[in-house]
Amino acid sequence: FNASRLRITDDTAYALATCCPNLEVLDLSYCPQITDVTLRLIGTYCTQLRQVNISGCGQISDEGLARLSSLPNLHQ
């Protein structure tokens, strides 16, 4: 799913994550409102993710990255 440069908020991420639990590829690059909360939601509900692009998302800390790194199928 390509959401690059869209205004994804935590509420949008929750809707996306709960509606698309089998999502395997997600591009969130250059979405300025992406936060650790967003990544926690995605990591909790989208457990099949293989690829996530969060390039240019400046509000992400090690906490958010740690949540994504626990996904078993994530390779990129």
Buried (B, 14 or more C-beta within 10 A) or exposed (E): EEBBEBEBBBEBBBEBBEEBEEBBEBBBBBBEBBBBBBBBBBBBBBBBBBEBBBEEBEEBEEEBEEBBEEBEEBEE
